[in-house]
Amino acid sequence: MRQTIFLFTSLASLSHALVAFEWSFKTAPSAGLDDVTFAYNMRSAPRKRGFYFANMFDFMNNAEGAYCGLQPQEDEDGKPMIRALFSTFQGGSETNDPNCSYGADYGPGVSCAVKIPASYEPAYFIRVSSVEEDDGHSTWRGTLIEDGTGKETHIGEWTLPKAGKMKSDHVGFVEYFPWNLEAHECHQLPWTEVSFGYPVSETCGAQGGNITNVLHHPKLPPSTIRHRLQSLTMAQIPVQTLHRDPQLFYWILIPITVVMILTGVLRHYASVLMSSAPKRLDAKSMREQRALARGLALRSNFHVLSQRAFESRRQTLTDGYESGTFLKDPDRKGQPPANPLSDPSQMDGMMSMMKNNMAMIIPNTLIMSWINAFFSGYVIMKLPFPITLKFKSMLQAGVQTKDMDPRWMSSISWYFLCIFGLQFVYVFLLGSDNAASQMAQQMAAQQMPIGPMGGPGQDPDKQFKMEAENLAVVEHYSVLDNVEERLLQGIKS
């Protein structure tokens, strides 16, 4: 009984608690924790307002603590409701979050709350995590997570006046807050039921979350608490956490990244060595290529020419198009186009493209085989931001599991991300015009024109005649038409 009285009287915030317990980690870094996740299961709790299931926690360098928890609510429009809270008692705390307001339990601090429609069947987790720590302040965020679906709901965010990480132990409690400000009879306590899960943390070195010393209020008879709280079970709710060997970071993630960077550098220099200087076009081929471009330019910019200058250019180009003057080989006028594979210039372009493709395919095949042979099935890292389940197949390739959080990433998925994510590294090492970026090479290959006239198998004579028809229907006007009248009209107005 002395231990019970000491616990409830030493913490003013627990003076109204019906049941209290201590949570802690068996091992934790001395510098503190970057995050803690608390678990709750209210499956059997009545959907009525009044009870508060909460966990408290303290921060380094800050005198006052904080708490988070869940409150059952009455149904609204036939939908079950849950209220999640995340607050601090520390004076001088600041917030800009729309879910938060200043003041906590009639004192200084910040209170954040969110009320959402939610089923009582699954367990819920509240993750308290550090957002940033700078300029002597530390910002913390509370997030509600639904078990199974992984759906996250933002509760709130506030900044403490002094920087400091979270301490690795404190207390949790069950409170019936309608009794906090009025007299009551213990036998009138409503019935409820809740399960608290063991705390977990992703902070390196934090292991063995546990709940101990479950106590009830000294003025509440044990028989009443057992009857009315039916009972407060401390069953561990499964919280998804993976304890990974830190050496995986050094022996898998870093080697894959380094190999990918070196492969890109080698690919760049191999492409430079294999590439051949483009062959110069002869005068007739250049004339054939540029003649069509002249017609396109005339149709696009005729308005800057006078009527006489436009008609002169149109007549010259039209006569040349129809007579075949601009053709590279006028003797083949009217004949079917030659096979592009028989053109040496076309073959050179195709060979160059094939070399670039081989420079991508061969290294990728070798690296992927190397990763599958040595690192297959390893989970190497967890993304620091939430993502949807649609990314699961992309990030967890090679890991045959359905229930793993999609933020976990496998070794083969890290390889795929490196393929498309190292472009700016290559730009930094090799310059903007490099052959290491596979995405840039693929885009260039898609946009590369084949042949001087825009593609193999096209008849230049037909293109010239089509352009002659396009020029013939152009109705000329000049930007200088009636410029004097327009100028005078502008001056008058």
Secondary structure, DSSP 8 states (H G I E B T S, - for coil): -HHHHHHHHH-GGGTTEEEEEEEEEEE--TT-BSEEEEEEE-TTS-S-TTEEEEEEE-BTT-SS-EEEEEEE---BTTB-EEEEEEEE--TT-B---TTEEEEETTEEEEEEEEEEE--SSS-EEEEEEEEEEETTEEEEEEEEEETTT--EEEEEEEEESS---B-SEEEEEEEEGGGTTS---GGG------EEEEEE--STT-EEEEEEEEEE-TTS-HHHHHHHH---B------------THHIIIIIHHHHHHHHHHHHHHHHHHHHH--------HHHHHHHHHHHHHHHHHHHGGGS-HHHHHHHHHHHHHHHHHTTT-S-GGGTTS----GGG-HHHHHHHHHHHHHHHHHHHHHHHHHHHHHHHSTT-EEEE-SS---GGGHHHHTTT---SSS-TTEEEHHHHHHHHHHH-HHHHHHHH-SS-S--HHHHHHHHHH---STTSSTT--HHHHHHHHHHHHHT-----TTTTHHHHHHHHHH-
